[in-house]
Amino acid sequence: MVPSLARLALPLVLLVGLTAMAQPQEVLRGRELKRRRVALTGSTADKPVELHVAPDYLTALEFDSPVKRDAVVLSAPAGRLALFEVTSRTIVLKPAMDLGAGRSVELTVPFVDGAAPTRVVFSLVTDPSEVDAQVMVSRLPRTVEAIQGELDELRATCAAKDSELEALRARSVASGPSGMILAGLLGEERFRAIRTGVLGAGDGVMTKDAVTYFASGWGAVALRVRNTGSQPWVPTEARLSIVASGERINVLAVRMKEQQIRPGGTELVVVETGAPNWPEGATLRLELRDKEGARRLLIPRFTF
């Protein structure tokens, strides 16, 4: 009788032990571990990607593009996570508690290179049946349609900027006496303006007439200059003086509409001065030079 009881006791002990070992395994099998791939596109960049997380489970995110570590944002207090580590290409996290039914935490991850999509937003939720243990995040190559759309948008932006630039140029050209002359805003009838025939020539540049503008606070000479040389010419310096005394006159600016006078071309060049310090009708001398001083236009005598 005793041996029979002993033989029965051994299986009972083994059964209890196996049951005890099975209980933790049942807990671990309470949530299924998932391995996911998330492909990002420009059109879905701001749509949150739902991720299933849970306490005591690690969720690892792997990125195929470097992320801005210092700019990663989690919309939850630090105490809600038992583990949160960010590297240039991975994020590992583990919640400290269940987030609760209907509750979520947003995780915003921006990318370093600035290419579209510039970021990804994850919505972390607790699911009773599964956990996203490994999530591989990739940014899909842009389609031809997407690239064409971005190109069209860029062209539209450039066109708008060109219009703004032209408006700024027009405003700049129209500033000051010389700007008003170049913009056609100052006619001969508004101030004492005299068109005179002048003979000026130099190293491949010449002029045959000029309009002088005389006012109490400023003066200007507008010349039609023709480039007869083989190289472009840009007058940057003007030397103006009174013939009788040799006294120099202060020149404030030398301006043109265009950046240069091309070979065979003719442009309006305006030389602007301050308040006239010479008597009305005096004979002046004008010399225009380029930046290097290699080519010059000399008008030895004209009436101002």
Salt bridges, closest charged atoms under 4 A:
GLU26 OE2 - ARG29 NH2 2.43
GLU32 OE2 - LYS34 NZ 3.73
ASP46 OD1 - ARG119 NH2 3.13
GLU50 OE2 - HIS52 NE2 3.11
ASP98 OD1 - ARG31 NH2 3.61
ASP113 OD2 - ARG139 NH1 3.03
GLU130 OE2 - HIS52 ND1 2.69
ASP132 OD2 - ARG36 NH1 3.10
GLU150 OE1 - ARG142 NH1 2.62
GLU164 OE1 - LYS161 NZ 3.96
GLU166 OE2 - ARG169 NH1 2.99
GLU188 OE2 - ARG195 NH2 3.31
GLU189 OE2 - ARG190 NE 3.95
ASP209 OD2 - ARG195 NH1 3.41
GLU237 OE2 - ARG239 NE 3.06
GLU280 OE2 - ARG192 NE 3.23
GLU287 OE1 - ARG285 NH1 3.89
GLU287 OE2 - ARG289 NE 2.62
GLU287 OE2 - ARG296 NH1 3.13
